[in-house]
Amino acid sequence: MKTLRHLDRWLLLSSVILFVFGLVMVFSSSNVAAFMRYSASPYRFVVKQALFLLAGIIFACIAIRFSTKFYGFISWPGLLIITIILAAVLLYGKLSHGAVSWIEIGPFTFQPSEFAKIIMIVWMASFYDINRHKLNTYKVSLFPLLLCSIIVGLILLQPDMGTAIIFVGIVAFIFLLVPIDTKIKVKTCLIVLLFAVLGIIVIVLSGNNLVFQHQINRFNFHNPCSEENFYDQGNQVCNGYIAMNNGGLFGKGLGNSTQKYLYLPDSHTDFIFPIIVEELGLLTAYFILLLYLILLFRIVIIGRKSNNNRNAIMCYGIAFYIFLHIVINLMGVMGMMPMTGVPLPFISYGGSFTICLVVALTIVQRISIENNSKI
């Protein structure tokens, strides 16, 4: 228990506030939908979210006792297992929101692709640390990218574009972060860019043969409130605009949102931010963004104080993982990019993502313990 004194207090405090606030907003934004759309108890989603959070906390209390070297060790079989599960999802997964990304476990659903992100961060940190003296060879430097391409391929087959984008972003970030030979990085980036351009050209020339129509429609995200878009792909974004406009600076009061009355079908998941603004105002939204900044800043600081490259890479990778989720969700909600179904960290409803966040923060806190206690 003495090692717990070395937890980063600011990271712990900001995490707790965000998770508690998330529970409050999940209940406020979902109670109407739970009753009117699912004919269930208004507490349906908040109770499940609380159970997810409790499961994550129980896991954290166990995992915090193990060293980061152990995390790196179990990430190797973990990566193999999660890849097999992702392949199994394509055969036995549950279809939801146009993607087969979930496996049903009783009354709950499990999204393996979320766990793949965390496992990949830990595994890449371990791999590059073990092979730190061989980073001037293509074989070692590019091996993680090969594994990444296999996992991304499985995620795209679901198809889950949002998760694939974040996964690729995390892997690319770590690849550029690690002290790999500059020539290898430059050549790899040029080749990837070339293949990306060729892929876009092939998709454009093939029409709808390689992508689904609903995926193409997402790129028509401009002017969501126009007459032609409001009753189609722009409906959610435009209703999000209405919610934020209704809230103003101070909001209409907790629980007083009108847009959650089935105008925003995903008000407790992807579009929970507009409900926050509508009920609690822009000032509260700015406070949440400030908490995000504090949390990310503390993770980066812990990474800078790390005793080895493995721990530093894990911290930076986790910070970027959370940052990508925040940016992609808010940009989608505000109509600045296509909606990709990416939840808002700590606040959106979602079991797999919530547990993954707790796991990620546990890893960072364990690194903080090792930094301060010189383990």
DAUR-V450417 format. One record per residue. N is the residue number from 1. RES is the residue in one small letter. PHI is phi in whole degrees, 0 to 359 (* if undefined). PSI is psi as a letter, one per 30 degrees, with the letter a starting at -180 (999 if undefined). D_FIRST is the distance of its C-alpha to the first C-alpha in Angstrom with 2 decimals. Layout:
((N,RES,PHI,PSI,D_FIRST) (N,RES,PHI,PSI,D_FIRST))
This chain:
((1,m,*,f,0.00) (2,k,297,e,3.80) (3,t,294,f,5.39) (4,l,293,f,5.46) (5,r,293,f,7.66) (6,h,268,g,9.96) (7,l,297,k,10.92) (8,d,283,j,14.62) (9,r,293,e,15.32) (10,w,294,e,18.97) (11,l,293,e,18.47) (12,l,296,e,16.09) (13,l,296,e,18.60) (14,s,296,e,21.63) (15,s,295,e,20.35) (16,v,298,e,19.67) (17,i,300,e,23.08) (18,l,295,e,24.87) (19,f,293,e,23.58) (20,v,295,e,24.43) (21,f,300,e,27.73) (22,g,299,e,28.39) (23,l,298,e,28.12) (24,v,299,e,30.55) (25,m,285,e,32.94) (26,v,297,e,32.86) (27,f,294,e,34.02) (28,s,297,e,36.57) (29,s,274,f,38.00) (30,s,250,f,38.09) (31,n,297,e,39.21) (32,v,291,e,42.89) (33,a,297,e,42.85) (34,a,300,e,41.00) (35,f,280,e,43.76) (36,m,276,e,46.80) (37,r,266,e,46.24) (38,y,253,f,44.24) (39,s,52,h,45.47) (40,a,240,l,41.93) (41,s,295,k,39.74) (42,p,300,f,38.95) (43,y,269,g,35.27) (44,r,307,e,35.51) (45,f,283,e,33.81) (46,v,290,e,31.15) (47,v,294,e,29.99) (48,k,295,e,29.85) (49,q,296,e,28.04) (50,a,295,e,25.41) (51,l,293,e,25.03) (52,f,299,e,24.70) (53,l,295,e,21.97) (54,l,297,e,20.14) (55,a,299,e,20.58) (56,g,295,e,19.19) (57,i,294,e,16.03) (58,i,299,e,15.52) (59,f,298,e,16.21) (60,a,297,e,13.86) (61,c,297,f,10.82) (62,i,277,e,12.08) (63,a,293,e,13.40) (64,i,296,f,10.55) (65,r,280,f,9.27) (66,f,264,l,12.79) (67,s,285,l,14.51) (68,t,293,f,17.35) (69,k,297,e,19.74) (70,f,292,e,19.05) (71,y,304,e,19.79) (72,g,297,e,23.00) (73,f,296,e,23.88) (74,i,283,f,23.74) (75,s,292,f,25.58) (76,w,293,e,28.74) (77,p,293,f,29.27) (78,g,298,e,27.84) (79,l,294,e,30.67) (80,l,294,e,33.24) (81,i,296,e,32.10) (82,i,292,e,32.07) (83,t,293,e,35.51) (84,i,296,e,36.88) (85,i,295,e,35.55) (86,l,298,e,37.18) (87,a,292,e,40.41) (88,a,292,e,40.13) (89,v,301,e,39.70) (90,l,297,f,43.22) (91,l,264,e,44.60) (92,y,237,g,42.57) (93,g,286,l,40.92) (94,k,262,k,41.58) (95,l,280,k,43.90) (96,s,208,k,42.69) (97,h,55,h,43.97) (98,g,79,g,46.22) (99,a,223,k,43.57) (100,v,262,i,42.39) (101,s,243,f,38.71) (102,w,237,k,36.98) (103,i,244,k,36.50) (104,e,280,k,36.59) (105,i,232,j,34.00) (106,g,64,b,35.25) (107,p,279,f,35.22) (108,f,249,l,32.99) (109,t,238,k,33.88) (110,f,238,k,31.98) (111,q,251,j,32.90) (112,p,299,e,32.24) (113,s,297,f,33.42) (114,e,293,e,30.46) (115,f,290,f,28.03) (116,a,299,e,30.44) (117,k,297,e,29.72) (118,i,293,e,25.98) (119,i,299,e,26.65) (120,m,294,e,29.46) (121,i,299,e,27.42) (122,v,294,e,24.83) (123,w,294,e,27.70) (124,m,296,e,29.90) (125,a,298,e,27.22) (126,s,292,e,26.68) (127,f,298,e,30.46) (128,y,290,f,31.55) (129,d,288,e,28.99) (130,i,297,e,30.14) (131,n,257,h,33.74) (132,r,296,f,33.49) (133,h,266,g,36.49) (134,k,238,g,38.66) (135,l,279,g,38.60) (136,n,258,g,42.27) (137,t,245,k,43.39) (138,y,294,e,44.17) (139,k,302,e,43.00) (140,v,282,e,39.38) (141,s,296,e,39.23) (142,l,262,f,40.75) (143,f,302,e,39.20) (144,p,299,e,36.40) (145,l,292,e,39.18) (146,l,295,e,41.03) (147,l,297,e,38.13) (148,c,300,e,37.65) (149,s,297,e,41.34) (150,i,293,e,41.06) (151,i,294,e,38.18) (152,v,298,e,39.93) (153,g,300,e,43.10) (154,l,294,e,41.48) (155,i,291,e,40.05) (156,l,293,f,43.48) (157,l,288,f,45.17) (158,q,295,e,43.28) (159,p,265,k,44.31) (160,d,228,i,41.34) (161,m,294,e,42.39) (162,g,298,e,39.55) (163,t,296,e,36.79) (164,a,298,e,38.96) (165,i,298,e,39.42) (166,i,295,e,35.71) (167,f,299,e,35.00) (168,v,297,e,37.82) (169,g,299,e,36.69) (170,i,296,e,33.17) (171,v,296,e,34.65) (172,a,296,e,37.31) (173,f,298,e,34.87) (174,i,294,e,32.74) (175,f,301,e,36.02) (176,l,285,f,37.32) (177,l,285,e,34.07) (178,v,291,k,33.82) (179,p,286,h,36.11) (180,i,281,l,38.69) (181,d,310,k,42.24) (182,t,301,e,43.96) (183,k,298,e,47.03) (184,i,295,e,45.06) (185,k,299,e,43.36) (186,v,296,e,46.73) (187,k,297,e,48.62) (188,t,296,e,45.97) (189,c,298,e,45.91) (190,l,295,e,49.71) (191,i,294,e,49.94) (192,v,298,e,47.41) (193,l,299,e,49.32) (194,l,298,e,52.58) (195,f,295,e,51.38) (196,a,297,e,50.03) (197,v,296,e,53.44) (198,l,297,e,55.27) (199,g,297,e,53.07) (200,i,297,e,53.88) (201,i,298,e,57.57) (202,v,298,e,57.59) (203,i,297,e,55.93) (204,v,296,e,58.42) (205,l,289,f,61.40) (206,s,275,f,60.37) (207,g,71,b,60.21) (208,n,260,g,58.05) (209,n,286,f,58.10) (210,l,255,f,54.71) (211,v,227,l,52.73) (212,f,280,l,52.67) (213,q,299,e,54.65) (214,h,293,f,51.69) (215,q,287,e,49.92) (216,i,294,e,53.03) (217,n,299,f,53.26) (218,r,297,f,49.83) (219,f,282,f,51.29) (220,n,265,i,53.74) (221,f,255,g,51.24) (222,h,279,k,53.51) (223,n,51,h,55.18) (224,p,297,f,53.18) (225,c,267,g,55.12) (226,s,291,l,58.52) (227,e,300,e,60.82) (228,e,282,f,60.50) (229,n,261,f,56.69) (230,f,299,e,55.63) (231,y,267,g,56.40) (232,d,228,b,54.95) (233,q,289,f,52.07) (234,g,268,f,51.88) (235,n,300,e,51.37) (236,q,295,e,47.58) (237,v,297,e,47.43) (238,c,294,e,50.31) (239,n,294,f,48.79) (240,g,294,e,45.61) (241,y,300,e,47.85) (242,i,298,e,49.34) (243,a,299,e,45.95) (244,m,293,e,44.88) (245,n,293,e,48.33) (246,n,296,e,48.09) (247,g,286,e,44.81) (248,g,62,b,45.96) (249,l,279,e,43.89) (250,f,246,f,42.40) (251,g,83,l,42.69) (252,k,268,f,44.36) (253,g,109,k,41.43) (254,l,301,k,38.53) (255,g,89,f,40.10) (256,n,260,g,43.55) (257,s,294,k,43.87) (258,t,262,f,47.21) (259,q,289,f,46.53) (260,k,284,f,43.95) (261,y,281,h,46.90) (262,l,68,g,47.31) (263,y,287,e,48.59) (264,l,251,j,45.37) (265,p,296,f,44.66) (266,d,247,h,41.22) (267,s,293,f,40.20) (268,h,258,f,36.65) (269,t,242,c,36.08) (270,d,296,e,37.88) (271,f,253,h,39.68) (272,i,284,f,37.04) (273,f,298,e,37.36) (274,p,300,e,40.98) (275,i,292,e,39.98) (276,i,300,e,37.36) (277,v,294,e,40.16) (278,e,296,e,42.67) (279,e,273,e,40.61) (280,l,243,f,38.57) (281,g,89,l,40.64) (282,l,295,e,40.37) (283,l,299,e,38.37) (284,t,294,e,35.46) (285,a,299,e,35.92) (286,y,295,e,35.77) (287,f,296,e,32.54) (288,i,296,e,31.00) (289,l,297,e,32.32) (290,l,296,e,30.79) (291,l,298,e,27.33) (292,y,300,e,28.01) (293,l,297,e,28.96) (294,i,299,e,25.83) (295,l,298,e,23.64) (296,l,295,e,25.79) (297,f,298,e,25.95) (298,r,294,e,22.19) (299,i,297,e,22.01) (300,v,295,e,24.92) (301,i,299,e,23.45) (302,i,298,e,20.28) (303,g,297,e,22.81) (304,r,293,f,24.87) (305,k,271,g,22.07) (306,s,298,l,21.21) (307,n,278,f,21.58) (308,n,210,l,23.89) (309,n,295,e,26.39) (310,r,301,e,24.59) (311,n,292,e,21.66) (312,a,297,e,24.19) (313,i,297,e,26.45) (314,m,298,e,23.78) (315,c,297,e,22.94) (316,y,296,e,26.65) (317,g,295,e,27.53) (318,i,292,e,25.09) (319,a,300,e,26.35) (320,f,291,e,29.88) (321,y,301,e,29.22) (322,i,292,e,28.19) (323,f,301,e,31.00) (324,l,299,e,33.60) (325,h,298,e,32.79) (326,i,298,e,33.16) (327,v,295,e,36.37) (328,i,294,e,38.06) (329,n,296,e,37.40) (330,l,292,e,38.65) (331,m,294,e,41.59) (332,g,293,e,42.62) (333,v,298,e,42.42) (334,m,270,g,44.50) (335,g,73,g,47.08) (336,m,267,f,46.46) (337,m,200,l,45.91) (338,p,298,k,46.35) (339,m,289,k,43.90) (340,t,237,g,41.76) (341,g,74,g,39.56) (342,v,268,k,36.38) (343,p,285,l,33.87) (344,l,274,k,32.42) (345,p,305,k,28.67) (346,f,74,f,26.36) (347,i,248,e,29.50) (348,s,293,l,31.89) (349,y,290,k,31.77) (350,g,162,j,30.82) (351,g,290,e,28.40) (352,s,299,e,28.22) (353,f,293,e,27.90) (354,t,298,e,25.17) (355,i,296,e,23.02) (356,c,296,e,23.84) (357,l,296,e,22.79) (358,v,297,e,19.33) (359,v,299,e,19.13) (360,a,300,e,20.51) (361,l,291,e,18.11) (362,t,296,e,15.10) (363,i,300,e,16.80) (364,v,296,e,17.30) (365,q,294,e,13.77) (366,r,295,e,12.74) (367,i,296,e,15.64) (368,s,299,e,14.51) (369,i,299,e,11.24) (370,e,292,e,13.68) (371,n,296,e,16.17) (372,n,273,f,14.24) (373,s,258,g,12.43) (374,k,56,h,15.64) (375,i,288,999,14.38))
